[in-house]
Amino acid sequence: MRAALDRLVRYNRLVHSAAEFTVQEAGARVRIEHAFAVPGRQPGRQASEFTLATLVAITGQIAGVDIRPLAVELPHAPPADDLTAYEAVFGVPPRMRRPVGAVELARSDLDRPCPAADPHLSEVILRQANALLAARPGPSTTYGDRVRRYLVDHLGGNAVSLASAAESLKLSERSLQRRLAAEDTSFDALVDELRRELALRYLADRSMAIGEVAYLLGYSEPSAFHRAFKRWTGSTPAEIRAG
C-alpha cells in the first residue's frame, strides 16, 4: 500500500497538474494532504470531498479490507445540516474549516500488502509513466510548453488536434497558431517532436511491441508510425531496435 501511495504522489501530475498530494509521517499516523499547486488557492468543495472520499475508498479496495481513516480534514465550511453523510462516507466525522484537505491513515494500514498486485503490469505501466514524466516540461509561460504538456497528457490512444489543444488553453485555433508561430514553432511540429522523442524511449524497452508503441503515440495503424519513424531517423523501428 505504501508503494501505491508513493506512486500517487509522484505520478499525479500526469493526470492533474493543478493539484498535488503530499505525505507527512508522524509516529503511527500518515497524513495525506490534497491542495492546489498554486499557493493561496484551494480545490473547490466538491473536488476536495470527492478526491479524499475516493482516496479512502480506493485504498480499501486495493488492500482488500475496509480502511477507516483516523481523521479527515476539509478546508470549507460545514453544511447547514449535520455531518451524518460525511461520517457515512469517511467513517469518521470530518473537521471543517481546516487550512487544507487531508486524510490521516494508520501506518499499519499502509504496511498492508496489495493482494491483487500484478508486478509485470506494474512494470509496464511504470515504464510508460516515467517516459511521459520525462517528456513533460516543467512550469513555463511559453505556449509551446503549454501545448507540449497538453500533448503528453492526451497523446496515447487519443486523436489530438489543434482544435482540442486550443480549447484546453481557452484560445481560438487561430490565436494559438499565431502564438506558436511567434515562438517559431507550430502544433504539427510539436506533435512530431514529441512522438519522435517518445518513440525512441519506448523502443528502448524491448518488452513493448512495435504495434503497442504506435498506439501509445496516437497512430491509428502501425504503418503510419513506420513511415513517420523512417522520416525521423532514416531507419525502421525494427532496425533501430535490432541495432
N, C-alpha and C positions, 0 to 999 in steps of 0.2 A: 504494500500500500504506500509506503514511503516513496518508492521509486515512481509510482504513478503520480503522486503529488509533486515531486521534483520536476516531472515532465510537464505537468500543467503549468508550473511557474515558468519553465524555460520556453515552451513552445506556444503558449497562449497568444503571443503577438502575431503568430501566423494566421490566426482567425479573427483576432480583435486587437487592433493596435491602440485603441483609445483607453482601454482599461488594463489593469495588471493585477496579478496576485503576488503577495509577499508572505513569507512564512517566518514566524518567530517561535523559538522553542524555549520553554522555561520549566524545568523540572519535569513533572509528569504531564504537562499540558503543551499542546501545539496550537498556536494561533495562526489562522489563515485570514489575511486581510484582502479585501477587494476594493480597489479605488481607481479613479481615473489617473492616467499617467501625467495629466496636466495638473500641476499644483493648484489648489484652491477650488477645484471642481469635484463634484461627486456624481456617481451614476444616479439616474432617476429612481424614484421609489420602486416602480415595477421591475426595472433592471436589477436593482440591488437585491430585492426579495427573491426574484426568480433565480438569479445566479447562485445565491447562497443556499436556497432550498434545493436546487439541482445538485450542487456540490455535495450536500448531505446525502441526498438520495442515491447518487451515483457511487459515492464512497461505500455505501451499504451494499449496493448491487455488485460492485467489484469484489468486495470482501466476502460476499455470500452470507452476511449476517446483518441484523438491524444495528445501526450505529446511531447512538444518541449523543448529540453534542453536549459538552459540558457547559457551554454558554454560546449565545448568539447576540450580536450587537447590530443595530440598524441605525443609519445616520439621520433618518427622518422622524417626524412627529408620530406619536401613536395614533391609531384610528379613533374615530368618535366612539365606537363601541369597545368591547373588551378585546383581549388578546387570545381568545379561545382558538380562533382559526390558526393563528401563528403557532400556538403550542401544539396543535394537531399536526402541523407540518414538520416543525423542527423538533418536537419532543420536549422542549423547554420554552418558557415564556421569554421572548427577546427583551433586551434592554434597548430602549429607544433614545433618540436624540444623541447618539454617540458620535465621536469625531469621524469614524469610518465604519463601513460594514465589515463584519468579521464573524468567523465561526471558530470556536475553540474545541478541539478534539483531544481525547486521551491519547497519550503517546503509545499506549499499548494497542489501541485500535489501528494506528498506523504501522505497527510492527507485525500486523497480521499478513499472512500470505494471500496471494490472489489465486483462488482455486482454478479459475478458467484461463490462467495466463498461457499465452502461446509464444514461446521465445522466438520461434522462426518469424512469425508475423510481426512481432515487436521489432526484430532486427531490420526487416524490410521497411517498416514504417519509419523507424528512426533514421535510416539512411536517407530516405526521401526528405524527411523533416529537416535534417541537418543541411542537405543541399539547398532547400528553399530558404533556410535561415541565413546561410552564407550568401545567397544571391540577393537577399532583401537589403536594400540600402538603409542606412541609419537615418536619423532625423535630418531633413533637408527642406529648404523652401523652393528648390527648383521644381518645375513641372515635370521635367524628365524623371527625376527620382520619385515623384508622387505617382506618375504613371507606372514606373517600374514596380513600386510597391503594390499597386493595383494588379499588375500582371502576375507577380509572384503569388498573390492570393487567389487568382482566378484562372490561371492558365491551364492547369492539368485537367483534362477531360471536359473543358468548357470552351465554348465558342466566344472568345474575347473579340471586341470590336471597338473602333474609335467611339461609336455612339455610347456603348456601355461604360467605357472609361470616362468619357466626358460627363455622363450622368453621375458617376460616382464622385467626381470632383465638382459637381454643380456648375458646370460650364456648358456652353453650346459646343457642338463639334467644331465649328469654325473658330471659336475663341481658343479652344485647346490646340488646334492646328497652328494658329498664329503664335501662341506662346511657346510651343515646342520648336517652331521654326526660328524664333528669336534665340533659342538655345542651341541652334544648329543641329537639330535632330527632328525626328518625326515619329508618329505612332508605329508605323510599319518597321522603322529602323530599330526601335526599342524592343518590339516583339522579336524581331530576327536576332538581335544581340542576346536577349535573354534565353531564347531557345538554343542558340549555339552554346552558350555557357553551361546551361543545364544538361544539354545532350552530352557534352564531354564528361561532366560529373557522373551522370547516370551510366554511361557506357563503361566507365572505370569499374563499376560494380558488375562483375560477370554473372551474378545471380539474377540480374534483370534481363528479361528477354527484350530483343530489339523492338518487337511489337509493343511491349509494355512501355518502353521509353517513348515511342511515337505517341501513344495515348497520353502519357503524362505531360507531353509538350503541347497537347491540344490538336494533334493532327488527326484527321478523320480516317486516314488509312496509312499503313507503313510506307507505301510507295511515295507519298508526298514527303514524308520525313527523309527517305533515302535521297530524293532529288535535292532537298534543301541541304542535307549534310554534305553531299558531293560538292555543292556550290560553295559551302563554307570552307571545306578542308581539302578538296580535290580527291578525297578517298570515300569509300562507302563505310557505313557504321561497322560492318563485319571486318573490313580491312583494318580499321583503327583498333578495334578490339583485339584482333589477332596479332597486331604488331606491337 
